[in-house]
Amino acid sequence: MKLIKKRDLIVLVALLLLTGGLALFYATRSAGVKATVTVEGGKTRQIDLSQDEIYQIDDAALPVTLEVKDGAIRFINSQCPDHLCEGFGFICNEGEYAICMPAGVAVHIYG
């Protein structure tokens, strides 16, 4: 009696290849991805998402803190009353955005 049949081995190899392909896709998808942080009044700042870091935006109407981690960015602290911007979570795909309206800060992802 065989423990592993030929069909089981084929399925296992296919799953390993699929997993490897997905890992490669996610490892390279943030390469070259950046975020533009726009503060009300027209001030902009470019942030490279390839390096994990915390950014304090103090020149806004209300201070906000942004976190870059694993190729994505999010609001982690805002002095606004409702904290909706913190609920956006991490954004990392081109075209995504998060905004803190009371602070007047917008984050937009571009490739």
Secondary structure as UniProt FT lines:
FT   HELIX           6..28
FT   TURN            29..32
FT   STRAND          34..39
FT   TURN            40..42
FT   STRAND          43..48
FT   TURN            49..50
FT   STRAND          53..57
FT   STRAND          64..69
FT   TURN            70..71
FT   STRAND          72..78
FT   HELIX           84..88
FT   TURN            94..95
FT   STRAND          97..100
FT   TURN            101..104
FT   STRAND          105..110
//
